[in-house]
Amino acid sequence: MSKNFRIGVMLSTTGPYGAVGQSMLSGALLAFQEFAASHSDIVLEPVVVNPGGDLVRYGELCKQMLEDGIRHVIGCYTSSSRKEVIPRFEKHDSLLWYPTHYEGFESSNNVIYTGATPNQHVLPLVEYLSKCVGDKAFFVGSNYIWAWENNRIFRDALAGRNGSVLGERYFALGDVELQQVIDMILTARPSYVFNTLIGPSAYEFFRLFRTNCIARGIDQPNEIPVASCSLSEPELLEIGEAAVDGHLSSSVYFSSLENSVNVDFVARYRAAFPSAPPTSAESEGSYVAAKLLALTIAECGSGDVSAVKAAVTHQRIVAPQGDIWIDPLTAHAFLTPRIGRSNVGARFDIVMEAAAPVGPDPYLVHSSSGFAVSHGEPRLRLVR
């Protein structure tokens, strides 16, 4: 007789970052489908809810699921949504499986983090930009914790390399009136822009910045590139073909990775969800979270939160990005940092990558601006 477990999946598939949410949902559902095909004794039933990017709805839907007995939820994209629901998971002693990059400086006994921490995305980007682009930055971000914290970390790391920040501006979520800051950037002429805008604000910035540079005879991708820690393939499509190329992104996964595991993953994803946005770091992170959870429940024979938290650190999977496992000290994942540069095909060419998975350091206790970590040097290498 099979054992049945309901698993919450709480992702905004509509709203300002709906394309990213759709890719995340597809990644999670693919992992559940594959698990079902190989396990007949355990049935995992995804309970999918869509908060639509509304923080109030995150809280309401989370409350409903937890009070209905669901103890594991894969979900949230923005840091504000994660912060909104963590107290509810702590109250109900349940687990949030958070599948995307974030700004770090957080630890909860009720969260498993499968996305990148600052030493796995911010510090590699500082290293690449300092080596290959220049030492003068301009910060543009959305006015909330993701941008505030990443900019702080970036500034400290850049200062350690004798770089400087020429300007820093924040905008309300969804704000697309960006001409003034673009004029400021073009007057300052930084080596690059570090972008922490999200959703429509980010898409409009890329388009408007490119248009203004062209009007002034500036080769924007080569003279003032825009670098991000959150830009992924679904968002390239949102930007549009007129401004899609030449952007730098620090991530642990790109759909263009040529290893056989990823090629197979992309093919399975596309076959299962032909109308979904392309694979991305977010969809892979959700896939990894769902796969780790499924394998751990199978090992335990139970969804008991304490048992699952202890057993998940025994799992080691060969993911599309490479080997992944959960650090027992931090409940964050070992991941492989990479830098990509977008091309006209709305994909990324890999320009720098670590030689092996890098241990998570969410509080940057063991990391430095030189990207040294407690688990050894990641040995980032330029890809020619």
DRENDO-1510 file (C-alpha; in Angstrom, 1 decimal, always signed):
<recs>
REC; n; res; u; v; w
REC; 1; MET; +0.0; +0.0; +0.0 .
REC; 2; SER; +1.4; +3.4; -1.0 .
REC; 3; LYS; +2.0; +6.3; +1.4 .
REC; 4; ASN; +0.6; +9.6; +0.3 .
REC; 5; PHE; +2.1; +13.0; +1.1 .
REC; 6; ARG; +0.8; +16.4; +0.1 .
REC; 7; ILE; +3.5; +18.9; -0.8 .
REC; 8; GLY; +2.7; +22.6; -1.1 .
REC; 9; VAL; +4.0; +24.6; -4.1 .
REC; 10; MET; +3.6; +28.3; -3.6 .
REC; 11; LEU; +4.8; +30.3; -6.6 .
REC; 12; SER; +3.6; +33.5; -8.3 .
REC; 13; THR; +2.9; +32.4; -11.9 .
REC; 14; THR; +1.1; +35.6; -12.6 .
REC; 15; GLY; +1.9; +39.2; -11.6 .
REC; 16; PRO; +5.1; +41.2; -12.1 .
REC; 17; TYR; +7.5; +38.3; -12.1 .
REC; 18; GLY; +5.1; +35.7; -13.5 .
REC; 19; ALA; +7.4; +34.4; -16.2 .
REC; 20; VAL; +10.0; +33.4; -13.5 .
REC; 21; GLY; +7.3; +31.8; -11.4 .
REC; 22; GLN; +6.1; +29.8; -14.3 .
REC; 23; SER; +9.6; +28.4; -14.9 .
REC; 24; MET; +9.9; +27.6; -11.2 .
REC; 25; LEU; +6.6; +25.7; -11.1 .
REC; 26; SER; +7.5; +23.7; -14.2 .
REC; 27; GLY; +10.8; +22.7; -12.6 .
REC; 28; ALA; +9.2; +21.5; -9.4 .
REC; 29; LEU; +6.4; +19.6; -11.2 .
REC; 30; LEU; +9.0; +17.9; -13.5 .
REC; 31; ALA; +10.8; +16.6; -10.4 .
REC; 32; PHE; +7.5; +15.3; -9.0 .
REC; 33; GLN; +6.6; +13.6; -12.3 .
REC; 34; GLU; +10.0; +11.9; -12.5 .
REC; 35; PHE; +9.8; +10.7; -8.9 .
REC; 36; ALA; +6.3; +9.3; -9.5 .
REC; 37; ALA; +7.6; +7.3; -12.5 .
REC; 38; SER; +10.3; +5.6; -10.4 .
REC; 39; HIS; +8.4; +5.1; -7.1 .
REC; 40; SER; +5.2; +3.3; -6.7 .
REC; 41; ASP; +5.2; +3.0; -3.0 .
REC; 42; ILE; +5.2; +6.7; -2.2 .
REC; 43; VAL; +2.8; +9.2; -3.8 .
REC; 44; LEU; +3.7; +12.9; -3.6 .
REC; 45; GLU; +0.7; +15.2; -4.4 .
REC; 46; PRO; +1.6; +18.8; -5.3 .
REC; 47; VAL; -0.8; +21.3; -3.9 .
REC; 48; VAL; -0.2; +24.3; -6.2 .
REC; 49; VAL; -1.2; +27.9; -5.1 .
REC; 50; ASN; -0.5; +31.2; -6.9 .
REC; 51; PRO; -0.1; +34.3; -4.7 .
REC; 52; GLY; +0.2; +36.5; -7.8 .
REC; 53; GLY; +3.1; +38.5; -6.4 .
REC; 54; ASP; +0.9; +39.8; -3.6 .
REC; 55; LEU; +2.5; +39.6; -0.1 .
REC; 56; VAL; -0.8; +39.5; +1.7 .
REC; 57; ARG; -1.8; +36.5; -0.4 .
REC; 58; TYR; +1.5; +34.7; +0.4 .
REC; 59; GLY; +0.6; +35.0; +4.1 .
REC; 60; GLU; -3.0; +33.9; +3.6 .
REC; 61; LEU; -2.2; +30.9; +1.3 .
REC; 62; CYS; +0.6; +29.8; +3.5 .
REC; 63; LYS; -1.6; +29.9; +6.6 .
REC; 64; GLN; -4.3; +27.8; +4.8 .
REC; 65; MET; -1.8; +25.1; +3.7 .
REC; 66; LEU; -0.1; +24.8; +7.1 .
REC; 67; GLU; -3.4; +24.7; +9.0 .
REC; 68; ASP; -4.6; +22.0; +6.6 .
REC; 69; GLY; -1.7; +19.8; +7.6 .
REC; 70; ILE; +0.8; +20.4; +4.8 .
REC; 71; ARG; +4.3; +20.3; +6.3 .
REC; 72; HIS; +6.6; +20.9; +3.3 .
REC; 73; VAL; +6.2; +23.8; +0.9 .
REC; 74; ILE; +8.4; +24.6; -2.1 .
REC; 75; GLY; +8.0; +28.3; -2.7 .
REC; 76; CYS; +8.7; +32.0; -2.9 .
REC; 77; TYR; +10.9; +33.9; -5.3 .
REC; 78; THR; +11.4; +37.4; -3.8 .
REC; 79; SER; +13.0; +37.9; -0.4 .
REC; 80; SER; +10.0; +39.9; +0.8 .
REC; 81; SER; +7.7; +36.9; +0.2 .
REC; 82; ARG; +10.1; +34.6; +2.0 .
REC; 83; LYS; +10.4; +37.0; +5.0 .
REC; 84; GLU; +6.6; +37.2; +5.0 .
REC; 85; VAL; +6.0; +33.5; +5.5 .
REC; 86; ILE; +8.9; +32.2; +7.5 .
REC; 87; PRO; +7.2; +33.1; +10.9 .
REC; 88; ARG; +4.3; +30.9; +9.9 .
REC; 89; PHE; +6.6; +27.9; +9.1 .
REC; 90; GLU; +8.3; +28.4; +12.5 .
REC; 91; LYS; +4.9; +28.6; +14.3 .
REC; 92; HIS; +3.7; +25.3; +12.7 .
REC; 93; ASP; +7.2; +23.7; +12.8 .
REC; 94; SER; +7.1; +23.0; +9.0 .
REC; 95; LEU; +9.6; +23.4; +6.3 .
REC; 96; LEU; +9.9; +26.0; +3.5 .
REC; 97; TRP; +12.1; +24.8; +0.6 .
REC; 98; TYR; +13.4; +28.1; -0.8 .
REC; 99; PRO; +14.6; +27.4; -4.3 .
REC; 100; THR; +16.3; +30.6; -5.5 .
REC; 101; HIS; +19.3; +32.9; -5.0 .
REC; 102; TYR; +19.0; +35.5; -2.1 .
REC; 103; GLU; +21.0; +38.1; -0.2 .
REC; 104; GLY; +22.0; +35.8; +2.7 .
REC; 105; PHE; +22.3; +36.9; +6.3 .
REC; 106; GLU; +19.5; +34.6; +7.4 .
REC; 107; SER; +19.1; +31.3; +9.1 .
REC; 108; SER; +15.9; +29.5; +10.1 .
REC; 109; ASN; +15.5; +26.0; +11.4 .
REC; 110; ASN; +12.4; +25.8; +9.2 .
REC; 111; VAL; +14.0; +26.6; +5.8 .
REC; 112; ILE; +16.0; +24.5; +3.4 .
REC; 113; TYR; +17.8; +26.8; +0.9 .
REC; 114; THR; +18.6; +25.4; -2.5 .
REC; 115; GLY; +19.5; +28.7; -4.1 .
REC; 116; ALA; +22.7; +30.7; -4.1 .
REC; 117; THR; +24.1; +32.6; -1.2 .
REC; 118; PRO; +26.2; +35.9; -1.6 .
REC; 119; ASN; +29.5; +34.0; -1.7 .
REC; 120; GLN; +28.1; +32.0; -4.6 .
REC; 121; HIS; +26.7; +34.9; -6.7 .
REC; 122; VAL; +27.7; +38.4; -5.5 .
REC; 123; LEU; +31.4; +37.7; -4.8 .
REC; 124; PRO; +32.0; +35.8; -8.0 .
REC; 125; LEU; +30.5; +38.8; -9.9 .
REC; 126; VAL; +32.7; +41.3; -8.1 .
REC; 127; GLU; +35.7; +39.1; -9.0 .
REC; 128; TYR; +34.8; +38.9; -12.7 .
REC; 129; LEU; +34.0; +42.5; -13.1 .
REC; 130; SER; +37.2; +43.6; -11.3 .
REC; 131; LYS; +39.3; +41.3; -13.5 .
REC; 132; CYS; +37.6; +41.8; -16.8 .
REC; 133; VAL; +35.6; +45.0; -16.9 .
REC; 134; GLY; +36.7; +47.8; -14.5 .
REC; 135; ASP; +36.6; +49.2; -11.0 .
REC; 136; LYS; +33.9; +51.9; -11.1 .
REC; 137; ALA; +30.3; +50.8; -10.4 .
REC; 138; PHE; +26.9; +52.5; -10.4 .
REC; 139; PHE; +24.1; +50.8; -8.4 .
REC; 140; VAL; +20.4; +50.7; -9.5 .
REC; 141; GLY; +18.0; +48.7; -7.5 .
REC; 142; SER; +14.4; +48.1; -6.3 .
REC; 143; ASN; +13.8; +49.5; -2.9 .
REC; 144; TYR; +13.7; +46.4; -0.7 .
REC; 145; ILE; +16.0; +44.0; +1.1 .
REC; 146; TRP; +17.3; +42.1; -2.0 .
REC; 147; ALA; +18.9; +45.3; -3.4 .
REC; 148; TRP; +19.9; +46.9; -0.1 .
REC; 149; GLU; +21.8; +43.8; +1.1 .
REC; 150; ASN; +23.4; +42.8; -2.2 .
REC; 151; ASN; +24.6; +46.4; -2.8 .
REC; 152; ARG; +26.1; +46.5; +0.7 .
REC; 153; ILE; +27.9; +43.2; +0.1 .
REC; 154; PHE; +29.0; +44.3; -3.3 .
REC; 155; ARG; +30.3; +47.6; -2.1 .
REC; 156; ASP; +32.4; +46.0; +0.7 .
REC; 157; ALA; +33.8; +43.5; -1.7 .
REC; 158; LEU; +34.6; +46.1; -4.3 .
REC; 159; ALA; +36.3; +48.3; -1.8 .
REC; 160; GLY; +38.6; +45.3; -0.9 .
REC; 161; ARG; +39.7; +45.5; -4.6 .
REC; 162; ASN; +40.2; +49.3; -4.5 .
REC; 163; GLY; +37.1; +49.9; -6.6 .
REC; 164; SER; +34.5; +52.6; -6.1 .
REC; 165; VAL; +30.8; +53.2; -6.4 .
REC; 166; LEU; +29.9; +56.4; -8.4 .
REC; 167; GLY; +26.2; +56.4; -7.5 .
REC; 168; GLU; +23.4; +54.5; -6.0 .
REC; 169; ARG; +19.6; +54.9; -6.6 .
REC; 170; TYR; +16.6; +52.9; -5.6 .
REC; 171; PHE; +13.1; +52.7; -7.0 .
REC; 172; ALA; +9.7; +51.4; -5.8 .
REC; 173; LEU; +8.8; +47.9; -7.0 .
REC; 174; GLY; +7.3; +48.2; -10.4 .
REC; 175; ASP; +8.5; +51.8; -11.0 .
REC; 176; VAL; +9.4; +52.3; -14.7 .
REC; 177; GLU; +10.2; +56.0; -14.7 .
REC; 178; LEU; +13.9; +55.6; -15.0 .
REC; 179; GLN; +15.1; +58.3; -17.4 .
REC; 180; GLN; +16.6; +60.5; -14.6 .
REC; 181; VAL; +18.9; +57.7; -13.3 .
REC; 182; ILE; +19.9; +56.8; -16.8 .
REC; 183; ASP; +21.0; +60.3; -17.4 .
REC; 184; MET; +23.0; +60.2; -14.1 .
REC; 185; ILE; +24.7; +57.0; -15.2 .
REC; 186; LEU; +25.6; +58.3; -18.6 .
REC; 187; THR; +27.1; +61.5; -17.0 .
REC; 188; ALA; +29.1; +59.5; -14.4 .
REC; 189; ARG; +30.3; +56.9; -17.0 .
REC; 190; PRO; +31.0; +54.0; -14.7 .
REC; 191; SER; +32.7; +50.8; -15.8 .
REC; 192; TYR; +29.4; +49.0; -15.4 .
REC; 193; VAL; +26.0; +49.1; -13.8 .
REC; 194; PHE; +25.2; +46.7; -11.0 .
REC; 195; ASN; +21.5; +46.0; -11.3 .
REC; 196; THR; +19.3; +44.8; -8.5 .
REC; 197; LEU; +16.0; +46.0; -10.0 .
REC; 198; ILE; +13.4; +43.2; -10.3 .
REC; 199; GLY; +10.4; +42.5; -12.6 .
REC; 200; PRO; +9.1; +45.2; -14.9 .
REC; 201; SER; +11.4; +47.8; -13.4 .
REC; 202; ALA; +14.4; +45.8; -14.5 .
REC; 203; TYR; +13.0; +45.0; -18.0 .
REC; 204; GLU; +12.3; +48.7; -18.7 .
REC; 205; PHE; +15.7; +49.7; -17.4 .
REC; 206; PHE; +17.5; +47.4; -19.9 .
REC; 207; ARG; +15.4; +48.6; -22.8 .
REC; 208; LEU; +15.7; +52.3; -21.9 .
REC; 209; PHE; +19.4; +52.2; -21.1 .
REC; 210; ARG; +20.1; +50.5; -24.4 .
REC; 211; THR; +18.0; +53.1; -26.3 .
REC; 212; ASN; +19.7; +56.0; -24.6 .
REC; 213; CYS; +23.2; +54.6; -25.2 .
REC; 214; ILE; +22.5; +54.1; -28.9 .
REC; 215; ALA; +21.2; +57.6; -29.2 .
REC; 216; ARG; +24.5; +58.9; -27.7 .
REC; 217; GLY; +26.7; +56.6; -29.9 .
REC; 218; ILE; +27.7; +54.4; -26.9 .
REC; 219; ASP; +28.3; +50.7; -27.4 .
REC; 220; GLN; +26.5; +49.9; -24.2 .
REC; 221; PRO; +27.3; +46.1; -23.8 .
REC; 222; ASN; +31.0; +46.8; -24.2 .
REC; 223; GLU; +31.4; +50.2; -22.8 .
REC; 224; ILE; +28.9; +50.2; -19.8 .
REC; 225; PRO; +27.6; +46.6; -19.4 .
REC; 226; VAL; +24.8; +45.9; -16.9 .
REC; 227; ALA; +25.6; +43.1; -14.4 .
REC; 228; SER; +23.0; +41.3; -12.3 .
REC; 229; CYS; +22.7; +38.4; -9.8 .
REC; 230; SER; +19.1; +37.7; -10.8 .
REC; 231; LEU; +18.9; +37.9; -14.6 .
REC; 232; SER; +17.7; +34.6; -16.1 .
REC; 233; GLU; +16.5; +33.3; -19.5 .
REC; 234; PRO; +12.8; +33.9; -19.0 .
REC; 235; GLU; +13.6; +37.6; -18.2 .
REC; 236; LEU; +15.7; +37.9; -21.3 .
REC; 237; LEU; +12.5; +37.2; -23.3 .
REC; 238; GLU; +10.7; +39.8; -21.2 .
REC; 239; ILE; +13.3; +42.4; -22.1 .
REC; 240; GLY; +12.9; +41.8; -25.8 .
REC; 241; GLU; +15.2; +41.3; -28.7 .
REC; 242; ALA; +16.2; +45.0; -29.2 .
REC; 243; ALA; +18.1; +45.0; -25.9 .
REC; 244; VAL; +18.6; +41.3; -25.0 .
REC; 245; ASP; +22.3; +40.8; -25.6 .
REC; 246; GLY; +25.5; +41.8; -23.8 .
REC; 247; HIS; +24.2; +41.6; -20.2 .
REC; 248; LEU; +26.3; +39.9; -17.4 .
REC; 249; SER; +24.6; +37.5; -14.9 .
REC; 250; SER; +26.1; +35.7; -12.0 .
REC; 251; SER; +24.3; +32.4; -11.4 .
REC; 252; VAL; +24.8; +28.7; -10.6 .
REC; 253; TYR; +22.9; +27.5; -13.6 .
REC; 254; PHE; +22.3; +28.5; -17.3 .
REC; 255; SER; +20.3; +26.6; -19.8 .
REC; 256; SER; +23.2; +26.6; -22.2 .
REC; 257; LEU; +25.4; +24.3; -20.0 .
REC; 258; GLU; +26.6; +21.6; -22.3 .
REC; 259; ASN; +27.0; +18.7; -19.9 .
REC; 260; SER; +24.9; +15.6; -20.7 .
REC; 261; VAL; +22.8; +15.9; -17.5 .
REC; 262; ASN; +21.6; +19.4; -18.4 .
REC; 263; VAL; +21.1; +18.6; -22.1 .
REC; 264; ASP; +18.8; +15.8; -20.9 .
REC; 265; PHE; +17.1; +18.0; -18.3 .
REC; 266; VAL; +16.3; +20.7; -20.9 .
REC; 267; ALA; +14.9; +18.2; -23.3 .
REC; 268; ARG; +12.7; +16.6; -20.6 .
REC; 269; TYR; +11.5; +20.0; -19.4 .
REC; 270; ARG; +10.6; +21.1; -22.9 .
REC; 271; ALA; +8.8; +17.9; -23.6 .
REC; 272; ALA; +6.8; +18.1; -20.4 .
REC; 273; PHE; +6.0; +21.8; -20.6 .
REC; 274; PRO; +6.3; +23.0; -24.2 .
REC; 275; SER; +4.7; +26.4; -23.6 .
REC; 276; ALA; +6.6; +27.1; -20.4 .
REC; 277; PRO; +9.4; +29.7; -20.2 .
REC; 278; PRO; +12.9; +28.3; -20.8 .
REC; 279; THR; +14.9; +26.6; -18.1 .
REC; 280; SER; +16.7; +28.9; -15.7 .
REC; 281; ALA; +18.5; +29.0; -12.4 .
REC; 282; GLU; +15.0; +29.4; -10.8 .
REC; 283; SER; +13.5; +26.4; -12.5 .
REC; 284; GLU; +16.6; +24.3; -11.8 .
REC; 285; GLY; +16.5; +25.4; -8.1 .
REC; 286; SER; +12.9; +24.4; -7.8 .
REC; 287; TYR; +13.6; +21.1; -9.6 .
REC; 288; VAL; +16.5; +20.4; -7.1 .
REC; 289; ALA; +14.3; +21.4; -4.1 .
REC; 290; ALA; +11.5; +19.0; -5.2 .
REC; 291; LYS; +13.9; +16.2; -6.0 .
REC; 292; LEU; +15.8; +16.5; -2.7 .
REC; 293; LEU; +12.5; +16.6; -0.8 .
REC; 294; ALA; +11.1; +13.6; -2.6 .
REC; 295; LEU; +14.3; +11.5; -2.2 .
REC; 296; THR; +14.4; +12.3; +1.5 .
REC; 297; ILE; +10.8; +11.4; +2.2 .
REC; 298; ALA; +11.5; +8.1; +0.3 .
REC; 299; GLU; +14.5; +7.5; +2.5 .
REC; 300; CYS; +12.7; +8.3; +5.7 .
REC; 301; GLY; +9.4; +6.7; +4.7 .
REC; 302; SER; +7.9; +9.7; +6.4 .
REC; 303; GLY; +7.3; +13.4; +6.0 .
REC; 304; ASP; +8.2; +14.1; +9.6 .
REC; 305; VAL; +9.9; +17.5; +9.7 .
REC; 306; SER; +12.7; +16.5; +12.1 .
REC; 307; ALA; +13.5; +13.3; +10.3 .
REC; 308; VAL; +13.5; +15.0; +6.9 .
REC; 309; LYS; +15.8; +17.9; +8.1 .
REC; 310; ALA; +18.3; +15.3; +9.4 .
REC; 311; ALA; +18.1; +13.0; +6.4 .
REC; 312; VAL; +18.3; +15.6; +3.6 .
REC; 313; THR; +22.0; +16.3; +4.4 .
REC; 314; HIS; +22.7; +12.6; +3.4 .
REC; 315; GLN; +21.4; +13.3; -0.2 .
REC; 316; ARG; +23.8; +14.1; -3.0 .
REC; 317; ILE; +22.4; +14.6; -6.5 .
REC; 318; VAL; +23.9; +15.1; -9.9 .
REC; 319; ALA; +21.9; +18.1; -11.0 .
REC; 320; PRO; +21.9; +19.9; -14.3 .
REC; 321; GLN; +24.5; +22.4; -12.9 .
REC; 322; GLY; +26.6; +19.7; -11.3 .
REC; 323; ASP; +26.8; +17.9; -7.9 .
REC; 324; ILE; +24.6; +19.5; -5.2 .
REC; 325; TRP; +24.2; +18.6; -1.5 .
REC; 326; ILE; +23.0; +20.4; +1.6 .
REC; 327; ASP; +25.4; +21.6; +4.2 .
REC; 328; PRO; +24.3; +20.3; +7.6 .
REC; 329; LEU; +25.6; +23.4; +9.4 .
REC; 330; THR; +23.7; +26.0; +7.4 .
REC; 331; ALA; +20.9; +24.1; +5.6 .
REC; 332; HIS; +22.1; +25.8; +2.4 .
REC; 333; ALA; +23.4; +24.1; -0.7 .
REC; 334; PHE; +26.8; +23.5; -2.2 .
REC; 335; LEU; +26.5; +25.0; -5.7 .
REC; 336; THR; +28.7; +25.9; -8.7 .
REC; 337; PRO; +29.1; +29.6; -9.4 .
REC; 338; ARG; +29.2; +30.9; -13.0 .
REC; 339; ILE; +29.1; +34.1; -14.9 .
REC; 340; GLY; +27.2; +34.3; -18.2 .
REC; 341; ARG; +26.9; +37.0; -20.9 .
REC; 342; SER; +23.5; +37.1; -22.7 .
REC; 343; ASN; +23.4; +36.7; -26.5 .
REC; 344; VAL; +20.9; +37.6; -29.3 .
REC; 345; GLY; +19.4; +34.2; -28.9 .
REC; 346; ALA; +18.2; +35.0; -25.4 .
REC; 347; ARG; +20.6; +32.6; -23.8 .
REC; 348; PHE; +23.9; +33.0; -22.0 .
REC; 349; ASP; +27.4; +32.3; -23.0 .
REC; 350; ILE; +29.5; +31.1; -20.0 .
REC; 351; VAL; +32.5; +33.4; -19.5 .
REC; 352; MET; +33.6; +32.3; -16.0 .
REC; 353; GLU; +33.0; +29.3; -13.8 .
REC; 354; ALA; +34.1; +27.5; -10.6 .
REC; 355; ALA; +36.0; +24.3; -11.0 .
REC; 356; ALA; +33.9; +22.6; -8.3 .
REC; 357; PRO; +30.8; +23.2; -6.1 .
REC; 358; VAL; +31.4; +25.9; -3.5 .
REC; 359; GLY; +30.2; +25.7; +0.0 .
REC; 360; PRO; +27.5; +28.1; +1.2 .
REC; 361; ASP; +28.5; +31.0; +3.5 .
REC; 362; PRO; +25.3; +32.9; +4.1 .
REC; 363; TYR; +26.8; +35.2; +6.7 .
REC; 364; LEU; +30.1; +35.6; +4.8 .
REC; 365; VAL; +31.9; +34.5; +7.9 .
REC; 366; HIS; +34.6; +32.7; +5.9 .
REC; 367; SER; +34.5; +34.6; +2.6 .
REC; 368; SER; +36.3; +37.6; +1.4 .
REC; 369; SER; +36.3; +39.9; -1.6 .
REC; 370; GLY; +38.8; +37.5; -3.1 .
REC; 371; PHE; +36.1; +34.8; -2.9 .
REC; 372; ALA; +37.9; +32.6; -0.5 .
REC; 373; VAL; +35.6; +30.3; +1.4 .
REC; 374; SER; +35.9; +27.9; +4.3 .
REC; 375; HIS; +35.6; +24.9; +2.0 .
REC; 376; GLY; +38.6; +25.9; -0.1 .
REC; 377; GLU; +39.2; +28.2; -3.1 .
REC; 378; PRO; +36.5; +27.7; -5.8 .
REC; 379; ARG; +39.2; +28.5; -8.4 .
REC; 380; LEU; +37.0; +30.5; -10.8 .
REC; 381; ARG; +38.4; +30.2; -14.3 .
REC; 382; LEU; +37.8; +32.3; -17.4 .
REC; 383; VAL; +36.1; +30.4; -20.2 .
REC; 384; ARG; +37.5; +31.3; -23.6 .
</recs>
